[in-house]
Amino acid sequence: VTLIEEILENFDNKRFLLFNLPGQAYTLYSEEKSYNNFSMANVVDSLLYKLSDQKHIDIEKNSFKFIGIGFGAFFLLTFSNINYYQIYFRFKI
């Protein structure tokens, strides 16, 4: 059973947001830019803000769970450290 199958079978909240890192299959990126933990944490933050602004998610009311695999775990760790107080009260990592 894969991780996603396990989540689908055992959890009520079944909305997923999946994205690839720059440079992986089907992504556009600049070879001159450095994609470090801080820049990728900013991407996660900007994406959540945009989804909230467009009323696709409600950061105040919804519960979120984040799963980072491989380098994604480092990006989420950086994101959680930068946004500690917001995450402590709003998100579960």
C-alpha positions as CSV (number, residue, x, y, z in Angstrom):
1,V,0.0,0.0,0.0
2,T,1.4,3.4,-1.0
3,L,1.4,6.4,1.3
4,I,-1.3,8.1,-0.8
5,E,-3.5,5.0,-0.8
6,E,-3.1,4.8,3.0
7,I,-4.2,8.4,3.4
8,L,-7.2,7.9,1.1
9,E,-8.3,4.9,3.1
10,N,-7.8,6.3,6.6
11,F,-8.4,10.0,6.6
12,D,-11.4,12.2,6.1
13,N,-9.6,15.2,4.5
14,K,-8.7,14.0,1.0
15,R,-7.7,17.1,-0.9
16,F,-4.1,16.8,-2.2
17,L,-1.8,19.5,-3.6
18,L,1.2,17.9,-5.3
19,F,4.0,19.7,-7.1
20,N,7.4,18.9,-8.5
21,L,10.6,20.6,-7.8
22,P,12.2,22.9,-10.5
23,G,14.3,20.8,-12.9
24,Q,12.3,17.6,-12.5
25,A,10.1,16.2,-15.3
26,Y,7.5,18.6,-16.7
27,T,8.8,21.7,-14.9
28,L,10.2,25.0,-16.2
29,Y,13.2,26.6,-14.4
30,S,16.1,28.9,-14.9
31,E,19.6,27.3,-14.9
32,E,21.0,30.6,-13.6
33,K,18.9,30.6,-10.5
34,S,19.7,28.8,-7.3
35,Y,16.7,26.9,-5.8
36,N,17.7,26.6,-2.2
37,N,15.6,25.7,0.9
38,F,14.6,29.3,1.5
39,S,13.5,30.0,-2.1
40,M,11.5,26.8,-2.2
41,A,9.9,27.6,1.2
42,N,8.9,30.9,-0.3
43,V,7.3,29.0,-3.2
44,V,5.2,27.0,-0.7
45,D,4.2,30.1,1.3
46,S,3.3,32.0,-1.9
47,L,1.3,29.1,-3.2
48,L,-0.7,28.8,0.0
49,Y,-1.3,32.5,0.1
50,K,-2.6,32.5,-3.5
51,L,-4.9,29.6,-2.9
52,S,-6.3,31.3,0.1
53,D,-6.6,34.6,-1.7
54,Q,-8.6,32.9,-4.5
55,K,-10.8,31.2,-1.9
56,H,-9.7,27.6,-2.8
57,I,-8.5,27.1,0.8
58,D,-9.3,28.8,4.1
59,I,-6.1,29.1,6.2
60,E,-8.1,30.2,9.2
61,K,-10.5,27.3,9.2
62,N,-9.0,24.3,7.4
63,S,-6.5,21.9,8.8
64,F,-3.5,21.1,6.7
65,K,-1.0,18.2,6.8
66,F,2.3,18.4,4.9
67,I,4.4,15.6,3.6
68,G,7.8,16.3,2.1
69,I,9.6,13.4,0.4
70,G,13.3,13.7,-0.3
71,F,14.4,17.3,-0.7
72,G,10.7,18.3,-0.2
73,A,11.2,17.4,3.5
74,F,14.0,20.0,3.8
75,F,11.9,22.6,2.1
76,L,9.0,22.0,4.5
77,L,11.3,22.1,7.5
78,T,12.6,25.4,6.3
79,F,9.1,26.6,5.7
80,S,8.0,25.5,9.2
81,N,11.0,27.3,10.8
82,I,10.4,30.5,8.9
83,N,6.6,30.5,9.7
84,Y,6.8,28.8,13.1
85,Y,4.1,30.8,14.9
86,Q,1.7,30.6,12.0
87,I,2.2,26.9,11.6
88,Y,2.0,26.2,15.3
89,F,-1.5,27.6,15.4
90,R,-2.8,26.8,12.0
91,F,-0.9,23.9,10.3
92,K,0.2,20.5,11.4
93,I,3.5,19.2,9.9
